[in-house]
Amino acid sequence: MFITRLTAAAALAVWAAPAAETVEIKGRVTNQLTAEKYQAVVVIVTDRVGVELGGARPDRQGRYELKITGPRYIILKAVLEGYPDALYQLDTEEIKESTEDREENRAFGELRVPIYHQNITFTPKAGPLSLEDLLARENPAAVKAYQAARRQKEAGDLKQAVVSLEKLIQQHPGFYLGHIDLGMSLAAQQENDRALEVFTRAQKLRPEHSWAYIGLGLALNNKQDYGAAAGFLEKAVALEPDSINAQFQLGQAAFKLGRHDRALKCFEQVTGLDPKFSPLAYKTLASIYVSRKDTQGAARALESYLAHFPDAADAEKVKQILTRLGR
């Protein structure tokens, strides 16, 4: 069985069998809930354009089952008050028969309704939509073109990737990820004004998502407009506190603005989330501690820098600084 778990919401995208085939879907809610809570769950099945095909509620043990007749592409959404909806993707063409299924299929042949099993798990807190979440909501043709452009970018052909991404968003102007990758590619080439235009469109497409704000902050940092950058980046970290990119870019903007308390917090968050994300994080922390005459704090930051980047080109110079600091 091929199943992709998609984070925040509980919707199951089921790639069913041939058009208008009848299938039975069953499973259980895996969360430890009261009997009343299980029965409060609502499971709704629609096609990809939102036409409802069927629905069900679990029993007091959390088990549910329903039978629908519909097209190949099916959305199954489970809702429970107090929890974000959960989202899954299922390709029924990849499902293997169990031994019991195979025996029953031999006995009943085409008269037997196929049964597909899928459990539902509600997560206690909704996080930002991941790349997989976002792609699952997009037109398959747009996703295919996007993935091709990503391969060009990963192969180092940034200029061709930009051409491909520009063509993609012309054909699919509502494709958020296409805007994000195009903006990042333009910013990487220091085409920051164009990047800002693209990220602004992206922000309007998904104002609840952090990546457009990160892109706006990055491009504005590149233009040394640190005040405007900080505004967008504060919004990004409010939406996604554990985003290393958002914390790093905000730390840079805050440092340039002389907001050392904020920069310190950001870079400590960066090194805590991924100690090897950037050597600049440790160097900036050391600079902040030096400005405060906290030599021990500066020494700790530089020691962490050497621990995580032992082959850095300036490693010997840093060791000399540590010696002068008495370490």
FENZIBEL-V349526 format. One record per pair of residues at least 24 apart in sequence whose ideal C-beta (glycine too) atoms are under 6 Angstrom apart, sorted by the first residue. I is the first residue (numbers start at 0). J is the second residue. If there is no record, write none. Layout:
i=I j=J
i=I j=J
This chain:
i=0 j=94
i=1 j=90
i=1 j=93
i=2 j=89
i=3 j=88
i=4 j=87
i=5 j=86
i=5 j=87
i=5 j=131
i=5 j=132
i=5 j=135
i=6 j=126
i=6 j=129
i=6 j=132
i=7 j=83
i=7 j=125
i=8 j=83
i=8 j=84
i=8 j=85
i=8 j=86
i=9 j=77
i=9 j=84
i=9 j=85
i=9 j=119
i=10 j=74
i=10 j=76
i=10 j=84
i=10 j=86
i=11 j=75
i=11 j=87
i=11 j=89
i=11 j=117
i=12 j=74
i=12 j=88
i=13 j=73
i=13 j=75
i=13 j=89
i=14 j=90
i=14 j=91
i=15 j=71
i=15 j=73
i=15 j=91
i=16 j=91
i=18 j=70
i=21 j=68
i=21 j=112
i=22 j=113
i=23 j=66
i=23 j=112
i=23 j=114
i=24 j=65
i=24 j=115
i=25 j=64
i=25 j=116
i=26 j=116
i=26 j=117
i=26 j=118
i=27 j=61
i=27 j=62
i=27 j=118
i=28 j=57
i=28 j=61
i=28 j=119
i=29 j=118
i=29 j=120
i=30 j=121
i=34 j=59
i=37 j=61
i=40 j=77
i=40 j=79
i=41 j=78
i=42 j=77
i=43 j=76
i=44 j=75
i=45 j=74
i=46 j=70
i=47 j=72
i=77 j=119
i=79 j=121
i=82 j=121
i=83 j=125
i=85 j=121
i=88 j=135
i=91 j=115
i=127 j=209
i=127 j=239
i=133 j=176
i=141 j=171
i=141 j=174
i=145 j=177
i=157 j=184
i=160 j=184
i=175 j=201
i=175 j=204
i=175 j=205
i=179 j=210
i=182 j=214
i=186 j=217
i=186 j=218
i=191 j=218
i=191 j=221
i=191 j=222
i=194 j=218
i=209 j=235
i=209 j=238
i=209 j=239
i=209 j=242
i=213 j=244
i=213 j=245
i=216 j=248
i=217 j=248
i=220 j=248
i=220 j=251
i=220 j=252
i=225 j=252
i=225 j=255
i=225 j=256
i=228 j=252
i=243 j=269
i=243 j=272
i=243 j=273
i=243 j=276
i=254 j=283
i=259 j=287
i=263 j=287
i=274 j=307
i=275 j=307
i=278 j=304
i=278 j=308
i=294 j=324
i=298 j=324
i=298 j=326
